[in-house]
């Protein structure tokens, strides 16, 4: 597979990716406008994505319009190094960056607030709930190079920004309304949203909005209905922005999400649960920035997030171990924190300096309640406080030399169930970039990241429930108060390419290539040990004495530190825009192993190659686009079910008669391919993991204001 990936990457060097069609709509066919998105994610200082000395990608509103996403995984379908281990019967999203996921290895941030929800089960150990209809944009930085952005993100950081006044109003307008609707096949899907904004004066503005999304159970590529894949999602947001003085901006934000769904595959699983989930986020942000003020460029925020999951058992076996039908359980996490940082700029002779420094803190309070006691043990209650501070020095000489040096201090305290642990560390980072030609930059980075153990990893304890009354547990969880934090040590070489007017006036080329190796010391993973477990397969009279069955090789399970794990790979993304047509390519190849045992890591995603081609016709009012993704797994741990390779073809057509009206349609998985997006260990998860088959979408988006 490595050879095939190398060929794919070599081919990718000749062509590249998507267009800013809506922004360029009013240009003639011979003119091109390629907008380079601006981000602050990698260094907390404003810079273009194509200039950032890091593996940074940005998804903006025009991209979202073409994707027509139904869940956050769709948002990053053209971004290399980013994958999701989502279940069809759970609308929550579990993000994976460069083979790292779960328990905060990827920091997920919505409007500045961290999303840290986790519930143990047959799936990922880290989820967030967000309707992509609420989004205006998303940024992602891959690897621990954004350690200044917060503790724990040894895999990377994903930052979502929800819609705001400037996403609804045009320059000079005082009010505006944005309405969107979408209909989709595969057993019925519907979306409706409405957002409104007012700006009575330049000193303040207000935005409110709501969306509702519903879907029935979908069919996978074999035409098999996936149980409990239907759901209902209602979301709302409100924002108020005040500008009390020149350069000052205060923003108050609130976001809520209510999700109703059933989780569990009743045909194969022990249990199914009616689930009602409420996710609320509130934040207050104060920014100060003036071009003439070189001493202060300040950004500070405080936030609170609650995810509250209430479940009622509606299917599966019944009994004192697994719980009777109608039994209730709940999982709640409150995360509160703050993030303060400032940038000071100055010059010495021909050198430009930017010193960025700050502090951050968050606290997780986990509360689990289960009448059977099973969930109390597998997702234990407890508290964790994580804090840190950083100092970054960014040095530029002329336009060809850039040096970024940073150090971050992290500390944590964890307690629950009569057990506690704590730790701290200083993590360095250094990046050197050279731009020998205006269109070409090469850089190298060494960065370390530090992740404190999660409450569940440290405190999980107790017996796994059996499948029916009277049957002994399959295994027993053992807590580990001596669990050590993980330390990621990432080495990376990158190339940025940006060139205009290459083969014709107005065309544009953008590309980023990254080669990385992340060595993780004390990688935390689940281990089984002890004596074999034997038990009766079902609770019926005479069992025993009918023969017992060996169900597992070991009877004890504990999170432990692996001395060293290594994940390495290559990523490519780029785009070429010639005005009337555009071409995009993204590719990834990754390998991850337990270095000591020489075993593959389960979390490493498939190798993937995606190419995208689009046409703009009728004075750019009509956009036609098609994409093809080829994915293949090369090395998966024994005992897991997976799809060795699969192909996905998507097509899109959008007609925009005016800048305020968009009529569009798409077909996802045109070949009706059956595939599992990631390997699955439990048989009851296979059906839940299978992705949707062919799906048709159509939508109408209208904006007006004055």
N, C-alpha and C positions, 0 to 999 in steps of 0.2 A: 504493500500500500504506500510505503514511503516513496517508491519510485514513481507511482502514479501521481502522488501528490506533488512531487517535484515537477513533473510535466505540466500539471495543472497550474502550478504557480508560475512556471516559465511562460505558459500561454497567457496567463493573467497580465504579464508585464506589457503586453501589446495592446490591451484594451481595457476600458474602464467604465464607471457606474452612474448613477441616476441623475436626474435633471431637476432643475427648479422651475418646472413648467408654469405653475401659476404665477410666479414672480416675473417670468419672462414673457407672459402672454401677449403683451402689447408691443413686443419687438417684432421687427420684420424677420422673414425667414433667413436673412443673411447675417442677423445680429444674434449675439449670445450674451446672456447674463448669467454667470455662475456665481452664486452667493456663497462665500466661505463662512460657515457658521462660527460664531464666537462662543467660547466656553471659558469657564473659570475652574473647571473641575480638577485639572491636573496640578495647578500651582497656586490656585486662589487669586491669580491675577488674570485680567482679561487678555485673551490671545485667540487667534484664529485656530481652528482645529487642525488645519493643514500646516500651521507653524509650530504647534505644540510638540515638544520633545518627549512625547509619550504616546502610547497606543490609545488614543482618544477617538471616539466616534460620536456623532451627533445625529439625531433623528428630529426633523422639524415638521411643521404642519403639512407642507406639501408632500412629504414622504408618507405621513399618516393618511392623507387623503387617498393615495394610491394603494396603500396596504389594506385599508378598510378593516382595521383590527377588531377582533372579537374578544381578545384577552392580551395581557402584556407580552406574552411570548411572540405574538405576531409583530409587535413593534420593532423587534430586533432581528427579523427574519433575514435581513441583508447585512447584518453586522457580524464580522468574524469573531471567533473566540467566545461568543455568548450563546448559551443554550438554556433550555428549561426542562425540568423533570416534573411536568404537570400531569395530573390525573384527569381523565375525562369526567369522573364523578365528583370532582372537587374544583370549583372555580378559582381556588387560590393558586398563586404562582410561586414557583421555586426556581430561582435563577442560579445559573452556573456560569462562572467565568474562568476560563483556562483550567477546567477540571476541578475547580474548588467551589463548594457550595455548603449549605447547612450551617446552623449555629453562628451566623454572623460573619462567615468567611468572605461574603460579599455584603458590603454595606448598602442597604436599600434606603433611599432618602426621598421623601415626598414633600415638596415645599419646605425643605430644610429640616424635616422631622424624620428620625430613624424609625424603621418598621422592623421590629424584632420578634414577631410572633413565632411560636414554635409549639407543635403538638406531636408527641411520639405516636407512630402508627406504621402501617404498611405503606410508606412513602417517604418523602423528603422531611428533613428536620429543620424547617425554616420556610415560612410562607408569608406572602403579603397579599392583600385583597385590594384591587384597584381596577376600576373600569377605564379602559383606554379612551373612552369618549370624553373623559374629564381632562385629558392631557393637551397641552400646547406643544411640549417638546420633551425630549429625553436625551441625556448625555451619559456616556459610559467610559470609564478609564479602566483598562485591563492591567492586572498586576498590582503589587503593593506600592507602586510609585506614588500613589496619592495618599501616603501615610499621614500627610499633614491634614487630611480631611477628616480623620477620626480613627479611633482604635478598632482593631480587629479585622480590617479589610485586607487580608493577605491575598485574596483573590482579585479584588477590585472594588470599584464604587459605581453604583448606578444612581443617578439623580433625575427625578421626574419633576417637572413644573406643570401645574394645572393652569387652566385658562385664566386670563386676566384681562383687564380693560383694554390694553393695547392689542390683544388678540381679537377683539370684537370691533373696536372703533378705529376708523381711519383718521389721519391727521386732520385736525380742525373740527371733527365731529364732537357733539356734546352727548349724544345718546346713540345706542345701537342695539340690535337684536340679531342673534345667530341661532338658526334652527337647523337641525339635522335629523334625517331619518334613514333607516336601512332595513331592507327585507332580505332574508336569505332562505335557501332551501335546506335540504338534509333534515327533514322533519320539522321545519318551522322555526325561524329565528326572527326577532323583531327588535329594533332599536329606535328610540325617539329621545331627542334632547332639545332643550331650549335654554339659551343664555342671554342675559341682558346686562348692559353696562351704561352708566351715566357718568359724565364728567362736567358737573355744573361750572367748575372753574379749574384753573391749572393747579390749584392748591389741594384738591382732593378728588377722588373718584371711587365708585362703588361697582362691584360686579357680583351678580348672583346667577346661579344656574342649577339645572337638575337634569338627570337622564334616567331612563328606564330601559332595561334590556331583559329579554326573556327568550328562552329556547327550550324545545322539547328534546328528548333523547335523540342523539345523532346515530347514524350508521357508520361503521368503519369501512375500510376499502373492500372488505369481503361481503358487504351488505348486511352485516350483523349489527343489531341494535345494541348500543352500549348502555347497560342499565344505569339509571340515576345520573345520566349526563345532562339532564335538563336542569335549569335553574332560573331564578328571578333575581335581578340585581337592580336596586334603586340607589342612586347617588345624588348628592347635592353639595354645592359649595357656595361660600360667601366670602368676599374680600373687600376690605376698605383700605384705601391708601391715602395718606396725608403727607403734604409737603409743607411743613410749618415755616421753613426758612430755606434760603438758597443752598442747594447741595444736600439737604436732608430729606429723607423719605422714610416714613413709618408705615408698615403694612401689617394688618391684622387679617389672618386667614383661618377659615374653618372648612373642613372637608368631612363628609360622612358617607358611609357606604353600608347598605343593608342587603345581605345576601341570604336567600332562602334556597335550600337544596337538600337532597338526600345523598348520603355518601355510603358506599359499600356495594359490593356485587353479590346480591342475595343468592344467586344460583351457585356460587362457589365459596362464599365467605361465611364466617361464623356470625357476622353481625352487620346490620345496616342501621343508619341513624338519620332521623330527620334533624336537620341542622339549621339553626338561625344564627347568623353571624352579624355582629355590629362592629364596624371599625370607624373610629372617630379620631381626627387629627386637628389640633389647634396650634397656631404658632403666631408669634409676634416678632417682627424683624425691624431693625433700625439700621439704615444705611446712610453714610455720609461720604460724599465724593465731590470734589471740585478740581478741575484741571490745574488751577493755579496753586492748590494746596498740596505741596509735596510731602508734608509731614504726616497728614492724616488721610487715609482712605479706609474707612472703618465699616465693618459689617458685623452685626451682632444679632443673635436670635435666641429665643427661648421657645420650647415646644413641649407638647404633651400628646401622646398617642395611646389609645386604648383599643385593644382587640378583644372582644368578648364573644365566645362561641358557646351556645347552648344546644345540647343534643339530647334527643329522646330515641331510645331504641325501638325500631319498628320492624326489624327482620332478623332472621338467624335463630340460633339456638337460644334456649331459655333455661336459667338456673342460677344458683347462688354464686357460681364462679364467674360466669359471663354476664350475668344480669338478666332479669326478667324483661319481657317485652313491656315497654312503657317506662323502664328505668331511665333516670335522667343523670347527665353528667355535664360539667361545664369546665371551660378553660378560659382564663383571663390573664392578660398581661398589660400592665401599665408601664409605659416608658416615658420618662420626663427627663429633660436635659437642656443644656444651653451650649452655644457655640459663639465665641467672640474672637475676632482677629482684625488686624490692622496692617496696612502696608505703608512704609515710609520710603520715599524715593529721593535720590541725590546723585550728583555727578562729581567725579574726580578726574580732571584732565579729560581724556577721551573715553572714560569708562562710565557706564550708566549702572546704577545700583538700585535694587528694590529689596528691602528687608520686610518680610512678612512674618508676623509672629502672632500667636494666639493661644487660647486655652479652650477646652471643651470637656463636657461631663454628661453622662447619662446614667440613669438608674432603671433597672428592670425589676418589677415586682410581679412575680408569677403566682397565681392562685388557681388551684385545681380542686374540683369537688366531684366525687364519684361515689355513689352509695355502695357499689361493689368493691371499692378500694383499688381496682386494677389501674385506672388512669391516674389516681393519686400517686401511684408508685412509678409508673412509666413516664409521666410528666409531672415531676414533683414540684410542690410549691417552694418558693425561696426568693431571695433577693440578690441582685448583683449590681455593684456600683463600679463604673469604669470612668477613668479620668485621664487627662493628658494635656500636654502643651507642646508647642513646636516653635522652631525658629528656622526660617528659610532665607537664604541669600541668593538673589538672582543677579548675575553680572553679565552685561552685554558690552562688547567692544565693536564699534562700527556696526556693520550688518552681517558680519561673517563669523562672529565668535559669541557663544553663550555658555555660561557655567551656572548650574543650579546646585546648591549645596544646602542640605537640610538635616536637622536632627529632631527627633520626636521622643518625648518621655511619655510612657504609658504606665498606669497602675490600675489595679482592680482589687475589690473585696467581694467575697461571695459567702453566703451563709444560708442554711436551711436544714431542717431535719436533725438539728444538733451537730451539724458539721459545718466547718468554715475553711476557707482558703484565701490566700492573697498573693500578690506578686507585683513586680514592676520591672521596667527595662527601658533603655535608651536605644532607639533604632535610627541608624544613619541613612542618608540618601545622597548620591552625587550623580549629576548628569553633565556631560560635556557634549556640546553641539558645534559643528563646523558647517558653514555655508560657503563652499568654494565658488559657487555660481548662484545667481539670484533664483534659479529654478530648482536647486538641489541642496538638501541638507542631510547630513549623516550625524548620528548621535549614538552615544553609549551611556548606559545607566547601570548603577548598582544601587539597589534599594532594599531595605529590610522592613518587614511588618510584624506586628505582635498581636496575637489573638488570645485573649483570656478564655479559659474553659467556660462553657455555658452552665447554667443551673442544672439542666437535665444531664449533661455529660458527667458532672461531678456527683450528683445526688441520687440519680436513678437507682431504685432498689425495689426488691419484691418479686413475687412470682408472676410470670406471664400467665394469663388466664387460659384454661383449657377450652375446648370447643363445646363441651356440654357438662351438665352437672355430674359430679362424682368422678371426673377424669382429672388426673394430676396435671400440674403445669408442664408445658413444653420445656421451659427453662426458667431460671431465676436470675434477675438483674442484681448485680453487686455494685454498691457505690464505690467511688474512688476519690477520697479527699486529697490524695497525693498527686492528682493529675496535674501535669505541668502545662503551661501555655505553649502554643505553637509559635514558631518564629520562621517566617518566610524570607528567603534570601534570593532576590531576583537579579539576574544578569540579563541585560537586553541590549541589542543593537537595532537601530531603526533608521529608515530612510524616508524622507518626505520629498515628494515631487510636486511642483506646482508650476505650470507654464501656460501662458495664453498665446494666441496667434501662432499655432504650431504649423498647421498645414493650410490654414485659411484664416483670413481676418475674422476675429471674434470667437474662434474655437478655444476650448479650455481643457486642460488635463490636470487631474489631481490624483495622487496615489500615496499610500502609506504602506510600508513593509516593516514587519517586526519579527525578529528572531529572539527567542527568550529561553531561559532555563531558570526555573524556580525550585530551589532546594528548601524543603520544609523540615526543620528540626522539630522533633517531638510531635510529629503529626498524630492527631487524635483519631482513633478508629475503634470500632467495636470488635472485641475478641470473645471467643467461646472456649471454654475449657471445662475440665471435670469429668465425671463418669457419664456413660451413655444413659439416655432416658428411654424407658419402655413404658407403654401404656396401651389401654384398650382403645380401638378406633371409634367406638360409639357406646353410649350408656344404654345397654339393654340387659334384661334379665339373663343371667348366666355368663356375664362378662365382668371379671373372670368367672369360670375357669377357661373360656376360649382363649387362644394364645394371645399374649401381649405382643405389641408391634414396636420395633425400634423407630422412634420418630426423629431423633437427633443424635449426633455423635457425642455431643457434650451437653452439660446441664447448667452451666453457669455462664453468664454474659456480663462483660464489664468494658467500659471505655478505658483504653490504655494509650500510652504514648508509643508510637513507632519511632525509633531513633531518627530515621531519615526517609523521607519520600522525595521523589523528584518528578517534576512535570516540565517538559520542554516541547517546543513547537515553533511553527512558522505561521504568521498571519499576513494576509494581503487584502487591501481594499482600495478601489480606485474608480474613477469615472472619467469618461471623455465625452464632451458635449460639443456637437457641431451645429447646434441650433435646430435644424429640422430633424435631427436624429441624435440619439445618445446611446452610449454603451457602458455597462457597468460589470465589474467582476469582483467577487470576494472569494477568499479561499482560506482554509485552515487545515493544518496537520498538527496533531498533538499525540504525545505518548507520556504516560505517567506510571510510575512503578514504586513499590516498596523496595527501597534500595537494599535493605538487609536481607529480606526474604526473596528478592527478585520476582515479585508477583505483581501483576497489573493492578492499577487502582480502578475501582468500579466507576468512579465519578468522572473519568476522562471521557469527553464526548466523541462522537464520530468525526472522522475526517470528512471535509465538506468542500464542495466547489459550486459556486453559484454564478451564473451569468444572466444579465438582464439587458434587454434591447427595447428602445422606445422610438416612436415617431410622433412628430407634431405637425398637424395638418390644419388647413382652413385658418391661416393666420394664427396658428398656435391655439386655436379654440378647441381643437380635438387632439387628444393624446391617446395613442395606442401603445401598450406595453406588454411584453411577455418575459417570463423568467423561468429558468430551469435550474434546479438544485439536485446535485448528485451527492449522496452521502454513503459512507461505508465504515463499518467497524473493523478494526484490525486485531485487537487483543482485548478480550473480555475475561474476567475471572470465571473459573469453572462453576457450573451449577446455575447459570443465569440464562434466561430466555431473551433473545434479541433478534432484531432484523439485521442481517449481515450487510445488506445494501438496499437502497431505495432511491427512486427518482420522483421529484415533485415538479410539476409544471403549473404555473399560474399565469393567467392573462387578465388584463385590465383595459377598460376603455372609459375615458372621461371627456365630457363635452362641457365647456365653460363659455356660454355665449356672452356673458359679462363677468367682470371680476367678482361679482356678488352672487352668482348662481353656478352651481356645479351639479350636473347630472352624471352619475357614473355607475359602472357595473364591473363585476369581477367574477372569475371562476377560479376557485382554489382546488388544488389536487385534480387537475383536469384528467389525468390518467386513471383516477380512482384507485390509486396505489394503496395497498395495505401495508402498514409498517408500525413498529413500536419506536417512538423517538429516543428511547433509552433502554438499557437492559433491565430486566425485571427478575426478582428472585422468588417472589411468592406467586403461586398459580392463581390465586384469587385476584391478583393485580393485573394479569395479562389483558383481560378484556377492558379493564378500566384504563389501561395505558394506551391502547390502540387509538391512533389519531383518526379524525374524521375523514370519510371518503369525499368524493366530489361534492362541492358546495357552490351554489350560484348565489351571488349577491347583487343587489341593486339599491342605489341610494340617491337622495336629493338633499342638497345643502344650500341654504339661502341665507343671505345676510343683507340687512338694510339699516340705515342710520341717517342722522342728520345733525 
